[in-house]
Amino acid sequence: MLQAINDRIKGWLGIAIVILIGLPFALWGIQSYLDDTGPQYAAKVNSMEISAQELDRAVSRQRQELMRQNNGKLTVDEKVLRERTLNQLINQCLLEDFTYQNNYRISDLVLSQRIKQLFTVDGVFDRQRFETIVASNGMSIPMYEQALRNELRLQQMQSAITGTAFVTDEESRRLAALNDQTRDVSVVTFNIEHFSTASKPTAEEIKAYYQENIKRFMVPEKVKIDYVEISSDSLADSIDIDEAQIKKMYDDYVNSVKGREERKARHILLKTSDDKAAAKEKIESLKQQLEQGADFAELAKKYSQDSGSAAQGGELGWVAMGEMVKPFEQVLFGMEKGGVSDVVETQFGYHLIQLEDVRSEPVAPLGVKRYEFEDELKADTVASMFYDLTERLASIAYENPDNLDVIIDDMGLAIKTSDYFTRYKGEGVAANDKVREVAFSPLVLEEGSNSDVVEISPIKVVVLRLNEHVAATPMPLEEVSSRIENILKAQGGHKQTMAAALEAKARIEGGEPVADVVASLESAGVTLDVIKSLSRSDNSKVPDSSILQAAFNLQPSADGKPAVKEIDLMTGDVALVILDKINIPGEVSDERLQVVKSQLLNEKAIHEFSSTMLFIKDNADIDRNKRVLDQ
């Protein structure tokens, strides 16, 4: 067939076909035919793109932070996390663009000062710490500087916007008076146990409720999974220890201990700034006197020109490597205890050094240290092996989504099978929230594919697939009839209790005194509590927070009728809250006024910034790539 086509497309027709086929490839490349996945950005904000990789990095950071805050548990759905993170990136992008277009700028000097402020330790800029932290965030130094510059521009804008907010003293005074207001209320409580005389529901009523609310009485769906796992614990036993590495680690350890050695010394200094030759002659003279038995400390007191140590006989105290200038240090750390050096020249002048004592950390024998070194070598090797195996597992599981057999053959792992578990509860491997979430994901449950690698802990990962799915089924009526009976009795009792409360409410609103209404009712089922000077935050005076809320929602009636509100309590009882009196506070103190003013100013500033953000977003061109977002 191919030969027949070849025979028919020779000549001008063949040339035309070749041009028609070749032109798109030349202009757009073959990849345009193979890659029909649409745009690769996560979102486009005006002319700026947020890459899919940028979104993934931000989601990863957010996920790690949430898990750190919640003991290793991810408290939000992955899709919600991605959407929330993308919204944050879009807002950041909008603000960066807005600040740049409106000429907010950060100078190199301000940027430099901010970096020094962030990474200064004990008054000294720590360059190594700066580079380490930047690298740990997956950024280069120019990337970090640009991100910080953007952040400082945003702070400029926030300050400019929130700085326009203002609050008058009168506003603050009114708000303070409102906040400090107290109320006198009466609370009449109707006990459900007393007013509930509902008869036992009939079998027909129970059945009807069961059928109308069948979703409340379901046996949850459950699944069983097959899975393979890689654990760091299982890798350690397969590692052979390299004795050459142990020897090198021990040698490094010994050298490091020696490097921490300290030496106690004295010195005599003669400065060379005036007459170098005379200083040299004098220091050699002092050296001869020392050789003849002169006391080093006495000569130092008399002749040393080091004002910091001369009075103490040249005493320098304990000196560690790196604390003195190089020529002095080289001589000091090469001396024997009790010895006196030859003349040493430094930029400060001529020195004579006396080594009084040496102290250092004792060097542990190899037999003691080797266990530590073995553990360290194993940990490093296991970490590397675990990473490589995890990458390999992810690749094989993705490339062979229909079973775990290739993983078994290629990696020698064993298939394990879980017990049945639901979306919300499981045992063994299914006790892990992430495992249950992935097991019920569309990829595993509906498509029947292998999962991605699931990290159960930093040292354990699994890949799973569906073994069996049992759909949710209704519980038999006979198993839940007693529950339904209790529900119907409770509902009936609540209706009766509410009816009694509403009848009493009508009498109170009609002008009958509260005490008389309560007295006319059976005292066993009704109680009256009079609460004086109830404040907005005083939960201690009320048995239920809904009483406090109702008390401050009530407003005096324009026609003089009592203000009454019926509410359901957490106990199942019903209460009437009656507003007796509003207590207006006296003169607000200046201190209280300033506190309220500060709070109100902060709220207005937040409102101003939120309004600006909404304006910027309403006038922006935002394109979210749903395909990337749903990955």
Secondary structure, DSSP 8 states (H G I E B T S, - for coil): -HHHHHHHS-SHHHHHHHHHHHHHHHHH-THHHH------EEEEETTEEEEHHHHHHHHHHHHHHHHHHTTT---S-HHHHHHHHHHHHHHHHHHHHHHHHTT----HHHHHHHHHHHTEETTEE-HHHHHHHHHHTT--HHHHHHHHHHHHHHHHHHHHHHTT----HHHHHHHHHHHT-EEEEEEEEE-HHHH-------HHHHHHHHHHTGGGGEE--EEEEEEEEEEHHHHHTT----HHHHHHHHHHHHHHHHHT-EEEEEEEEE--SS-HHHHHHHHHHHHHHHHTT--HHHHHHHH---TTTGGGTTEEEEEETTSS-HHHHHHHTTS-TT-B---EEETTEEEEEEEEEEE------HHHHHHHHHHHHHHHHHHHHHHHHHHHHHHHHHHSTT-SHHHHHHH----EE---B-SS--SGGGGSHHHHHHHTSHHHHTS------EEEETTEEEEEEEEEEE--EE--HHHHHHHHHHHHHHHHHHHHHHHHHHHHHHHHHTT--HHHHHHHS-TTTEEEEEEEEE-TT-GGG-SSHHHHHHHHH----TTS--EEEEEE-TTS-EEEEEEEEEE------HHHHHHHHHHHHHHHHHHHHHHHHHHHHHTS-EEE-HHHHT-
